[in-house]
Amino acid sequence: MKGMLDFDTLNKLLPRVVIEKNCKIWICEKVGKRLSCIAKYGEEHYCETRIIYEDEKYVVFSQNLNDEQTQKQIVEVIKSARKG
């Protein structure tokens, strides 16, 4: 799973899920030992933040998202948005 993310795909699919589930999602790119936030969807919540996906290049965090099926759906959207 190499390549950059296709933000057109993400911007079409993730905002709808975030609104329906009232959650927040951050997509971060790994830059050495650091993380750089490259996309955010949803409103901030004062609750626990979880990692719902991580690979060699990206980490995806969520807040207020306890539905495992939705987490899997978001991960599939992100995997499908990989170019190259």
Buried (B, 14 or more C-beta within 10 A) or exposed (E): EEEEBBBEBBEEBBEEBBEEBEBBBBBBBBEEEEBEEBBBBBEEBEEEEEEBBEBEBBBBBBBBBEEEEBBEBBBEBBEEBBEE
